[in-house]
Amino acid sequence: MKLENEQLKEIIKQEINNLLKEIEEVPEPETEEPPPEEEEGDFGKGSITKSDAAQNLAQKRKNMSQNQQGITNVERAVIQDFLKTLELAAQVSNIKTGNIFSLLNRVNKIIKQAIEKEAKNSPQ
């Protein structure tokens, strides 16, 4: 079965919404514990300074027309909304630990799997 871009976007959107609902339903742990070993990988391992983040954003602005070919305005809005939600979550809690990190890790894996599946089904 070949997934169309719109179908893939809808699946990702639904999964993100489902995971966000789970965040609301799951109580925060009483202590901040490191994530379980099963969640280890590259996700969440790095760090970035404010100045590096600012430089990255400036570079993205310069490259926006080149790098975002094939991304619609609606998709850009979805990406922006998700980033705003992540930033808000980071401001009010530690998104590197607990339930939020666990869910972000799952979302990351789901998106990567969907990308791999789409890449396998797309003609080269």
DSSP file (Angstrom, degrees, kcal/mol; ACC not computed):
  #  RESIDUE AA STRUCTURE BP1 BP2  ACC     N-H-->O    O-->H-N    N-H-->O    O-->H-N    TCO  KAPPA ALPHA  PHI   PSI    X-CA   Y-CA   Z-CA
    1    1 A M              0   0    0      0, 0.0     2,-0.5     0, 0.0   120,-0.0   0.000 360.0 360.0 360.0 126.6    0.0    0.0    0.0
    2    2 A K        -     0   0    0    119,-0.0     2,-0.5   120,-0.0   116,-0.1  -0.805 360.0-142.2 -94.7 127.2    1.4    3.3   -1.0
    3    3 A L        -     0   0    0     -2,-0.5     2,-0.2   114,-0.1   118,-0.0  -0.742  11.4-139.2 -88.3 130.7    0.8    6.2    1.3
    4    4 A E     >  -     0   0    0     -2,-0.5     4,-2.6     1,-0.1     5,-0.2  -0.488  27.8-107.9 -78.9 159.0    0.1    9.6   -0.3
    5    5 A N  H  > S+     0   0    0      1,-0.2     4,-2.6     2,-0.2     5,-0.2   0.898 120.7  51.0 -56.1 -42.8    1.7   12.6    1.3
    6    6 A E  H  > S+     0   0    0      2,-0.2     4,-2.2     1,-0.2    -1,-0.2   0.882 110.0  49.6 -64.8 -38.5   -1.6   13.8    2.7
    7    7 A Q  H  > S+     0   0    0      2,-0.2     4,-2.4     1,-0.2    -2,-0.2   0.922 111.6  48.8 -65.4 -43.5   -2.3   10.4    4.2
    8    8 A L  H  X S+     0   0    0     -4,-2.6     4,-2.5     1,-0.2    -2,-0.2   0.918 111.2  49.9 -61.5 -44.1    1.1   10.3    5.9
    9    9 A K  H  X S+     0   0    0     -4,-2.6     4,-2.7     1,-0.2    -1,-0.2   0.904 111.1  49.4 -61.1 -41.6    0.6   13.8    7.2
   10   10 A E  H  X S+     0   0    0     -4,-2.2     4,-2.6     2,-0.2    -1,-0.2   0.894 110.5  50.1 -66.8 -39.5   -2.8   12.8    8.7
   11   11 A I  H  X S+     0   0    0     -4,-2.4     4,-2.5     2,-0.2    -2,-0.2   0.940 113.4  45.7 -63.1 -46.7   -1.3    9.7   10.3
   12   12 A I  H  X S+     0   0    0     -4,-2.5     4,-2.6     1,-0.2     5,-0.2   0.919 112.9  50.6 -62.3 -43.9    1.5   11.7   11.9
   13   13 A K  H  X S+     0   0    0     -4,-2.7     4,-2.5    -5,-0.2    -1,-0.2   0.917 111.5  47.9 -60.6 -44.4   -1.0   14.4   13.0
   14   14 A Q  H  X S+     0   0    0     -4,-2.6     4,-2.7     2,-0.2    -1,-0.2   0.911 111.8  49.6 -63.6 -43.1   -3.2   11.8   14.6
   15   15 A E  H  X S+     0   0    0     -4,-2.5     4,-2.5     2,-0.2    -2,-0.2   0.907 111.3  48.9 -64.1 -41.5   -0.3   10.1   16.4
   16   16 A I  H  X S+     0   0    0     -4,-2.6     4,-2.5     2,-0.2    -2,-0.2   0.930 112.4  48.3 -63.2 -44.8    0.9   13.4   17.7
   17   17 A N  H  X S+     0   0    0     -4,-2.5     4,-2.1    -5,-0.2    -2,-0.2   0.908 111.2  50.6 -62.3 -41.4   -2.6   14.3   18.9
   18   18 A N  H  X S+     0   0    0     -4,-2.7     4,-1.9     1,-0.2    -1,-0.2   0.914 112.0  47.3 -62.1 -42.5   -2.9   10.8   20.6
   19   19 A L  H  X S+     0   0    0     -4,-2.5     4,-2.0     1,-0.2    -2,-0.2   0.875 109.4  53.1 -68.3 -36.6    0.4   11.2   22.3
   20   20 A L  H  X S+     0   0    0     -4,-2.5     4,-1.6     2,-0.2    -1,-0.2   0.880 108.0  51.5 -65.0 -36.4   -0.5   14.7   23.5
   21   21 A K  H  X S+     0   0    0     -4,-2.1     4,-1.6     1,-0.2    -2,-0.2   0.891 107.5  53.4 -64.6 -38.4   -3.7   13.3   25.0
   22   22 A E  H  X S+     0   0    0     -4,-1.9     4,-2.3     1,-0.2    -2,-0.2   0.886 104.1  55.8 -63.0 -38.5   -1.6   10.7   26.8
   23   23 A I  H  < S+     0   0    0     -4,-2.0    -1,-0.2     1,-0.2    -2,-0.2   0.919 108.3  47.9 -58.9 -43.2    0.5   13.4   28.3
   24   24 A E  H  < S+     0   0    0     -4,-1.6    -1,-0.2     1,-0.2    -2,-0.2   0.835 115.5  45.0 -66.9 -32.2   -2.6   15.1   29.7
   25   25 A E  H  < S+     0   0    0     -4,-1.6    -2,-0.2    -5,-0.1    -1,-0.2   0.759  97.4  80.1 -84.9 -26.3   -3.8   11.7   31.1
   26   26 A V  S  < S-     0   0    0     -4,-2.3     2,-0.1    -5,-0.1    73,-0.0  -0.712  79.8-129.3 -88.9 125.4   -0.6   10.5   32.6
   27   27 A P        -     0   0    0      0, 0.0    72,-0.1     0, 0.0    -2,-0.1  -0.412  29.5-103.7 -70.0 148.8    0.4   11.9   36.0
   28   28 A E        -     0   0    0      1,-0.1    70,-0.0    -2,-0.1     2,-0.0  -0.433  40.7-105.1 -67.9 143.6    3.9   13.3   36.4
   29   29 A P        -     0   0    0      0, 0.0    -1,-0.1     0, 0.0    70,-0.0  -0.372  21.1-127.0 -67.9 152.4    6.2   11.1   38.3
   30   30 A E  S    S+     0   0    0     -3,-0.1     2,-0.3     1,-0.1    -2,-0.1   0.835  93.6  35.2 -71.7 -32.0    7.0   12.2   41.8
   31   31 A T  S    S-     0   0    0      2,-0.0     2,-0.8     0, 0.0    -1,-0.1  -0.914  87.5-115.3-121.6 150.9   10.8   12.1   41.2
   32   32 A E        +     0   0    0     -2,-0.3    -2,-0.0    65,-0.1    65,-0.0  -0.755  41.8 177.5 -86.4 113.3   12.8   12.9   38.1
   33   33 A E        -     0   0    0     -2,-0.8    65,-0.9     1,-0.0    -2,-0.0  -0.839  35.3-100.8-113.0 150.7   14.4    9.6   37.0
   34   34 A P        -     0   0    0      0, 0.0    63,-0.1     0, 0.0     3,-0.1  -0.369  53.2 -90.7 -64.2 151.8   16.5    9.1   33.9
   35   35 A P        -     0   0    0      0, 0.0    64,-0.0     0, 0.0     5,-0.0  -0.252  53.0 -88.9 -62.0 152.6   14.6    7.5   31.1
   36   36 A P    >   -     0   0    0      0, 0.0     3,-1.8     0, 0.0     4,-0.1  -0.164  37.6-109.3 -58.9 157.4   14.6    3.7   30.9
   37   37 A E  G >  S+     0   0    0      1,-0.3     3,-2.0     2,-0.2     0, 0.0   0.779 113.5  70.1 -61.7 -27.2   17.5    2.1   29.0
   38   38 A E  G 3  S+     0   0    0      1,-0.3    -1,-0.3     3,-0.0     0, 0.0   0.722  95.1  56.1 -64.7 -17.9   15.1    1.0   26.2
   39   39 A E  G <  S+     0   0    0     -3,-1.8    -1,-0.3     2,-0.1    -2,-0.2   0.368  81.0 120.6 -94.5   5.3   14.8    4.6   25.2
   40   40 A E    <   +     0   0    0     -3,-2.0     2,-0.3    -4,-0.1     4,-0.1  -0.379  31.8  98.4 -71.5 151.0   18.5    5.2   24.7
   41   41 A G  S    S-     0   0    0      2,-0.2    -2,-0.1    -2,-0.1    -3,-0.0  -0.949  91.2 -54.5 163.2-159.1   19.7    6.2   21.4
   42   42 A D  S >> S+     0   0    0     -2,-0.3     3,-1.9     2,-0.1     4,-0.5   0.770 100.0 103.6 -78.8 -25.7   20.7    9.5   19.8
   43   43 A F  T 34 S+     0   0    0      1,-0.3    -2,-0.2     2,-0.1    62,-0.1  -0.383  95.7   1.8 -63.8 126.1   17.4   11.2   20.6
   44   44 A G  T 34 S+     0   0    0     -2,-0.2    -1,-0.3    -4,-0.1    -2,-0.1   0.526 101.1 107.6  79.9   6.2   17.7   13.6   23.6
   45   45 A K  T <4  +     0   0    0     -3,-1.9    -2,-0.1     2,-0.0    -3,-0.1   0.780  64.2  70.4 -86.7 -27.9   21.5   13.0   24.0
   46   46 A G     <  -     0   0    0     -4,-0.5     2,-0.3     1,-0.0     0, 0.0  -0.193  60.9-154.5 -86.9 176.2   22.7   16.3   22.7
   47   47 A S        -     0   0    0     -2,-0.0     2,-0.3     2,-0.0    -2,-0.0  -0.966   3.2-161.7-144.4 160.5   22.6   19.8   24.0
   48   48 A I        -     0   0    0     -2,-0.3     2,-0.1     4,-0.0    -2,-0.0  -0.995  16.5-128.1-147.2 137.5   22.8   23.3   22.3
   49   49 A T     >  -     0   0    0     -2,-0.3     4,-2.4     1,-0.1     5,-0.2  -0.347  29.8-110.0 -79.7 164.8   23.5   26.7   23.7
   50   50 A K  H  > S+     0   0    0      1,-0.2     4,-2.4     2,-0.2     5,-0.2   0.903 119.8  50.1 -60.6 -41.3   21.3   29.7   23.2
   51   51 A S  H  > S+     0   0    0      2,-0.2     4,-2.3     1,-0.2    -1,-0.2   0.892 110.5  49.1 -67.8 -38.1   23.8   31.3   20.8
   52   52 A D  H  > S+     0   0    0      2,-0.2     4,-2.5     1,-0.2    -1,-0.2   0.904 111.1  50.6 -65.2 -40.1   24.1   28.1   18.7
   53   53 A A  H  X S+     0   0    0     -4,-2.4     4,-2.4     2,-0.2    -2,-0.2   0.911 110.4  49.6 -63.1 -41.5   20.3   27.9   18.6
   54   54 A A  H  X S+     0   0    0     -4,-2.4     4,-2.3     2,-0.2    -2,-0.2   0.906 111.1  49.3 -63.6 -41.6   20.1   31.5   17.4
   55   55 A Q  H  X S+     0   0    0     -4,-2.3     4,-2.4     2,-0.2    -2,-0.2   0.902 110.0  51.3 -63.7 -40.9   22.7   30.8   14.7
   56   56 A N  H  X S+     0   0    0     -4,-2.5     4,-2.4     2,-0.2    -2,-0.2   0.914 110.3  48.9 -62.3 -42.8   20.8   27.7   13.6
   57   57 A L  H  X S+     0   0    0     -4,-2.4     4,-2.1     2,-0.2    -2,-0.2   0.907 110.6  50.6 -63.7 -41.3   17.6   29.7   13.3
   58   58 A A  H  X S+     0   0    0     -4,-2.3     4,-1.8     1,-0.2    -2,-0.2   0.906 111.2  48.7 -62.5 -41.0   19.4   32.5   11.3
   59   59 A Q  H  X S+     0   0    0     -4,-2.4     4,-2.1     1,-0.2    -2,-0.2   0.895 108.9  53.3 -65.8 -39.8   20.8   29.8    8.9
   60   60 A K  H  X S+     0   0    0     -4,-2.4     4,-0.7     1,-0.2    -1,-0.2   0.897 106.5  52.8 -61.8 -39.8   17.4   28.3    8.5
   61   61 A R  H >< S+     0   0    0     -4,-2.1     3,-0.7     1,-0.2     4,-0.3   0.914 109.9  48.4 -61.3 -42.1   16.0   31.7    7.5
   62   62 A K  H 3< S+     0   0    0     -4,-1.8     3,-0.3     1,-0.2    -1,-0.2   0.882 119.9  37.4 -64.1 -38.5   18.7   32.1    4.9
   63   63 A N  H >X S+     0   0    0     -4,-2.1     4,-3.1     1,-0.2     3,-0.6   0.350  84.2 110.0 -95.6   5.3   18.1   28.6    3.5
   64   64 A M  H <X S+     0   0    0     -4,-0.7     4,-1.7    -3,-0.7    -1,-0.2   0.875  78.2  46.5 -55.5 -46.8   14.3   28.5    3.9
   65   65 A S  H 34 S+     0   0    0     -4,-0.3    -1,-0.3    -3,-0.3    -2,-0.1   0.843 119.4  41.3 -67.6 -31.2   13.4   28.7    0.2
   66   66 A Q  H X4 S+     0   0    0     -3,-0.6     3,-0.7    -4,-0.2    -2,-0.2   0.910 118.9  41.7 -80.4 -43.9   15.9   26.0   -0.7
   67   67 A N  H 3< S+     0   0    0     -4,-3.1    -2,-0.2     1,-0.2    -3,-0.2   0.680 109.5  56.3 -81.7 -18.4   15.4   23.6    2.1
   68   68 A Q  T ><  +     0   0    0     -4,-1.7     3,-1.7    -5,-0.3     2,-0.2   0.041  67.6 138.5-108.0  28.0   11.6   23.7    2.4
   69   69 A Q  T <  S+     0   0    0     -3,-0.7     3,-0.1     1,-0.3    -3,-0.0  -0.540  73.8  25.4 -67.8 135.5   10.7   22.7   -1.2
   70   70 A G  T 3  S+     0   0    0      1,-0.3     2,-0.6    -2,-0.2    -1,-0.3   0.408  95.5 113.7  88.8  -2.6    7.8   20.3   -1.1
   71   71 A I    <   -     0   0    0     -3,-1.7    -1,-0.3     4,-0.0     2,-0.1  -0.911  58.1-145.3-104.0 122.5    6.6   21.6    2.3
   72   72 A T     >  -     0   0    0     -2,-0.6     4,-2.4    -3,-0.1     5,-0.2  -0.296  25.3-108.0 -80.9 168.3    3.2   23.4    2.1
   73   73 A N  H  > S+     0   0    0      1,-0.2     4,-1.9     2,-0.2     5,-0.1   0.866 121.8  52.9 -62.1 -36.5    2.1   26.4    4.1
   74   74 A V  H  > S+     0   0    0      2,-0.2     4,-2.1     1,-0.2    -1,-0.2   0.911 108.9  48.9 -66.5 -42.0   -0.2   24.1    6.1
   75   75 A E  H  > S+     0   0    0      1,-0.2     4,-2.6     2,-0.2    -2,-0.2   0.907 109.1  53.0 -63.4 -41.5    2.7   21.7    6.9
   76   76 A R  H  X S+     0   0    0     -4,-2.4     4,-2.7     1,-0.2    -1,-0.2   0.895 108.3  51.0 -59.6 -39.4    4.8   24.7    8.0
   77   77 A A  H  X S+     0   0    0     -4,-1.9     4,-2.7     2,-0.2    -1,-0.2   0.895 109.2  50.1 -65.5 -40.4    2.0   25.7   10.3
   78   78 A V  H  X S+     0   0    0     -4,-2.1     4,-2.3     2,-0.2    -2,-0.2   0.928 112.5  47.4 -62.8 -44.9    1.8   22.2   11.8
   79   79 A I  H  X S+     0   0    0     -4,-2.6     4,-2.4     1,-0.2    -2,-0.2   0.929 113.2  48.3 -61.4 -45.8    5.6   22.2   12.3
   80   80 A Q  H  X S+     0   0    0     -4,-2.7     4,-2.4     1,-0.2    -2,-0.2   0.910 110.9  50.3 -62.7 -43.4    5.5   25.7   13.9
   81   81 A D  H  X S+     0   0    0     -4,-2.7     4,-2.2     1,-0.2    -1,-0.2   0.908 111.1  49.0 -61.2 -42.1    2.6   24.7   16.2
   82   82 A F  H  X S+     0   0    0     -4,-2.3     4,-2.4     2,-0.2    -1,-0.2   0.906 110.9  49.9 -65.6 -41.1    4.5   21.6   17.4
   83   83 A L  H  X S+     0   0    0     -4,-2.4     4,-2.6     2,-0.2    -2,-0.2   0.904 109.7  51.2 -63.6 -41.0    7.7   23.6   18.0
   84   84 A K  H  X S+     0   0    0     -4,-2.4     4,-2.4     2,-0.2    -1,-0.2   0.909 110.1  49.8 -61.8 -41.6    5.7   26.2   20.0
   85   85 A T  H  X S+     0   0    0     -4,-2.2     4,-2.5     2,-0.2    -2,-0.2   0.910 111.5  48.6 -63.5 -42.7    4.2   23.4   22.1
   86   86 A L  H  X S+     0   0    0     -4,-2.4     4,-2.4     2,-0.2    -2,-0.2   0.912 111.2  49.8 -63.4 -42.8    7.6   21.9   22.7
   87   87 A E  H  X S+     0   0    0     -4,-2.6     4,-1.7     2,-0.2    -2,-0.2   0.911 111.3  49.0 -63.7 -41.6    9.0   25.2   23.7
   88   88 A L  H  X S+     0   0    0     -4,-2.4     4,-1.8     1,-0.2    -2,-0.2   0.924 110.8  50.3 -62.9 -44.0    6.2   25.8   26.1
   89   89 A A  H  X S+     0   0    0     -4,-2.5     4,-1.9     1,-0.2    -2,-0.2   0.893 109.5  51.7 -61.0 -39.5    6.6   22.4   27.7
   90   90 A A  H  < S+     0   0    0     -4,-2.4    -1,-0.2     1,-0.2    -2,-0.2   0.823 108.5  52.1 -67.0 -30.7   10.3   23.1   28.1
   91   91 A Q  H  < S+     0   0    0     -4,-1.7    -1,-0.2     1,-0.2    -2,-0.2   0.849 117.2  36.3 -73.5 -33.7    9.5   26.3   29.9
   92   92 A V  H  < S+     0   0    0     -4,-1.8     2,-0.3    -5,-0.1    -2,-0.2   0.641 129.0   3.7 -97.2 -15.4    7.1   24.8   32.4
   93   93 A S  S  < S-     0   0    0     -4,-1.9     2,-0.9    -5,-0.2    -1,-0.1  -0.925  83.8 -83.4-154.7 178.7    8.9   21.4   33.0
   94   94 A N    >   -     0   0    0     -2,-0.3     3,-1.3     1,-0.1     7,-0.3  -0.816  34.1-172.7 -93.3 104.2   11.9   19.4   32.1
   95   95 A I  T 3  S+     0   0    0     -2,-0.9     9,-0.1     1,-0.2    -1,-0.1   0.506  77.2  72.1 -77.9  -1.1   11.2   17.7   28.8
   96   96 A K  T 3  S+     0   0    0     -6,-0.1     2,-0.3     5,-0.1    -1,-0.2   0.555 101.7  40.8 -86.8  -9.5   14.3   15.6   29.1
   97   97 A T  S <> S+     0   0    0     -3,-1.3     4,-1.1   -63,-0.1     3,-0.4  -0.849  96.4  10.6-133.1 168.1   12.9   13.4   31.8
   98   98 A G  H  > S-     0   0    0    -65,-0.9     4,-2.0    -2,-0.3     5,-0.1  -0.151 110.1 -22.2  70.6-155.5    9.7   11.7   32.8
   99   99 A N  H  > S+     0   0    0      1,-0.2     4,-2.6     2,-0.2     5,-0.2   0.851 131.9  56.4 -63.3 -38.9    6.6   11.1   30.8
  100  100 A I  H  > S+     0   0    0     -3,-0.4     4,-2.8     1,-0.2    -1,-0.2   0.943 109.3  45.8 -62.7 -46.5    7.1   14.0   28.4
  101  101 A F  H  X S+     0   0    0     -4,-1.1     4,-2.7    -7,-0.3    -1,-0.2   0.913 111.6  53.0 -62.5 -41.1   10.5   12.6   27.3
  102  102 A S  H  X S+     0   0    0     -4,-2.0     4,-1.9     1,-0.2    -1,-0.2   0.923 112.7  43.9 -58.8 -45.2    9.1    9.1   27.0
  103  103 A L  H  X S+     0   0    0     -4,-2.6     4,-2.8     2,-0.2    -2,-0.2   0.892 112.3  51.9 -69.2 -39.7    6.3   10.4   24.7
  104  104 A L  H  X S+     0   0    0     -4,-2.8     4,-2.7    -5,-0.2    -2,-0.2   0.904 109.0  51.5 -62.2 -40.1    8.7   12.6   22.7
  105  105 A N  H  X S+     0   0    0     -4,-2.7     4,-2.3    -5,-0.2    -1,-0.2   0.914 111.0  47.6 -61.9 -43.1   10.9    9.6   22.1
  106  106 A R  H  X S+     0   0    0     -4,-1.9     4,-2.6     2,-0.2    -2,-0.2   0.918 111.8  49.6 -64.8 -43.6    8.0    7.6   20.9
  107  107 A V  H  X S+     0   0    0     -4,-2.8     4,-2.7     1,-0.2     5,-0.2   0.927 110.3  51.7 -60.3 -44.4    6.8   10.4   18.6
  108  108 A N  H  X S+     0   0    0     -4,-2.7     4,-2.4     1,-0.2    -2,-0.2   0.922 111.7  46.0 -57.7 -46.4   10.3   10.6   17.2
  109  109 A K  H  X S+     0   0    0     -4,-2.3     4,-2.5     2,-0.2    -1,-0.2   0.904 112.2  50.9 -64.6 -41.9   10.5    6.9   16.5
  110  110 A I  H  X S+     0   0    0     -4,-2.6     4,-2.4     2,-0.2    -2,-0.2   0.918 111.6  47.3 -62.7 -44.1    7.0    6.9   14.9
  111  111 A I  H  X S+     0   0    0     -4,-2.7     4,-2.4     2,-0.2    -1,-0.2   0.923 112.2  49.6 -64.6 -43.6    7.9    9.8   12.6
  112  112 A K  H  X S+     0   0    0     -4,-2.4     4,-2.6    -5,-0.2    -2,-0.2   0.903 111.3  49.6 -62.2 -40.4   11.2    8.1   11.6
  113  113 A Q  H  X S+     0   0    0     -4,-2.5     4,-2.6     2,-0.2    -1,-0.2   0.905 110.9  49.6 -64.2 -41.0    9.4    4.8   10.9
  114  114 A A  H  X S+     0   0    0     -4,-2.4     4,-2.4     2,-0.2    -2,-0.2   0.892 111.3  49.6 -65.1 -38.8    6.8    6.7    8.8
  115  115 A I  H  X S+     0   0    0     -4,-2.4     4,-2.6     2,-0.2    -2,-0.2   0.931 112.1  47.6 -64.6 -45.6    9.6    8.4    6.9
  116  116 A E  H  X S+     0   0    0     -4,-2.6     4,-2.1     2,-0.2    -2,-0.2   0.914 112.8  49.0 -61.6 -42.9   11.4    5.1    6.3
  117  117 A K  H  X S+     0   0    0     -4,-2.6     4,-1.7     1,-0.2    -1,-0.2   0.914 112.8  47.2 -63.4 -43.1    8.2    3.5    5.1
  118  118 A E  H  X S+     0   0    0     -4,-2.4     4,-1.3     1,-0.2    -2,-0.2   0.893 110.7  52.3 -65.2 -40.2    7.4    6.3    2.8
  119  119 A A  H  < S+     0   0    0     -4,-2.6    -1,-0.2     1,-0.2    -2,-0.2   0.876 109.4  49.5 -64.6 -37.6   10.9    6.3    1.4
  120  120 A K  H  < S+     0   0    0     -4,-2.1    -1,-0.2     1,-0.2    -2,-0.2   0.851 114.8  44.7 -68.4 -34.0   10.7    2.6    0.7
  121  121 A N  H  < S+     0   0    0     -4,-1.7    -1,-0.2    -5,-0.2    -2,-0.2   0.617  95.8  91.1 -87.0 -13.0    7.4    3.1   -1.1
  122  122 A S  S  < S-     0   0    0     -4,-1.3     2,-0.2    -3,-0.1    -4,-0.0  -0.657  82.0-118.4 -85.8 135.5    8.4    6.1   -3.1
  123  123 A P              0   0    0      0, 0.0    -2,-0.1     0, 0.0    -1,-0.1  -0.506 360.0 360.0 -69.8 140.2    9.9    5.6   -6.5
  124  124 A Q              0   0    0     -2,-0.2    -2,-0.0    -4,-0.1    -4,-0.0   0.461 360.0 360.0 -83.3 360.0   13.4    6.9   -6.8
